[in-house]
Amino acid sequence: MNIGIVCYPTHGGSGVVASELAIGLAQKGHEVHIVSYAPPFRLRAFHQNIFIHEVDVASYPLFKFPSYELGLAAKLVELAEIHHLDVIHAHYALPHAASAYLAKQIFNARRLKTVTTLHGTDITLVGADPSFRRVVKFAIEKSDGVTAVSHYLKNRTIEEFDIRREIRVIYNFVDPGRPAQNRGLCAREAFAPKGEKILMHASNFRPVKRVGDVVRIFAQVRSQTPAKLLLVGEGPDRPFVQQLVGEMRLGSDVHFLGEQDQLEPLFFCTDLFLLPSEQESFGLTALEAMNCGVPVIGTDIGGLPEVIAQGETGYLLPVGDIAGMAAKAVELLNDPAAHELFKTRARRRAEQFFDAARIIPQYEAFYQEIMNS
Ligand code: GMT
């Protein structure tokens, strides 16, 4: 198949899923055209069968806001024509699914199909904003196929937008073979010279991630067990988090690592991953942690219960229950036998339910179904 994939190039989950899907499809011989405003970070290396196209956004003195949506639609029409695309797969509804719809109308060929994958904030946060609502609903209804990354997100979309069409759940995925390639790249002693436990959090530091809670959980853990915290990512809450770390006098035990293209080397240094989000439609970082054998403590919201098995691969507690999350962390870190069991189960669960080799064929089959309809 010739597949156009539209995504964000930044360090967010939707861009990671789109990039890893592109790699998986390309390895299976499909021709994949990535369309974005910059090369996605996971696709900076060369991959056979993947072609990257940056969207041109024309500016003109009359335009107060240059239109990315129209530039994207124009690029998709051009690619559909030149490369005979069978499918345009939009990751994240806004504005990608709307631009894909427009491109299809302009191209006017029955053969070209559009698929939209809903990732989370496109429904729960941005999409729910009154200024975008109608457009998101329209784009979902007009896509030839729609997928959601969890049952939670599917149900939430149906309720929120009163959707009556089919939404297929296709889970996010990981490559169970990848961690081995990154083992040994991170020296534990560099972060924890006295054998302290290492906790980690990675996100885009937006308010929904509650990174302040990560710091407060860590403070409680550290008061009972020698520990260090690795904070990975960048975003609007970083100054506040940095200030909090200073106010709580945790400075020497917290490492800010900024954005990282690959998390696996760091997971091999990590004993426990923290994800105390307020919203999480799936929680890709939790799955990536589990794939490297790292148990996760998170919140019992959104799609996280579909990823983390309560009491087996981690613990899920109510949003804001800092004391509860800290208590579970201390319990697990101080029980080597239980910790080892959680690690083994985490890795096994990632492999059993979220292996790329199981999930990518689900996308291929979905494209085929849509093309035959
Ligand atoms: O978390 C974000 O705001 C980034 C967002 C994205 O689009 O990159 O993440 C969403 O998609 C990920 C990949 O499917 C999911 O793993 C995240 O749970 C989801 N984020 C939220 O629902 C808050």
Boltz pocket constraint, residues with backbone or C-beta under 6 A from the ligand:
constraints:
  - pocket:
      binder: B
      contacts: [[A, 11], [A, 12], [A, 13], [A, 14], [A, 15], [A, 17], [A, 92], [A, 118], [A, 119], [A, 120], [A, 121], [A, 149], [A, 172], [A, 204], [A, 206], [A, 208], [A, 279], [A, 280], [A, 281], [A, 282], [A, 283], [A, 284], [A, 285]]
      max_distance: 6.0
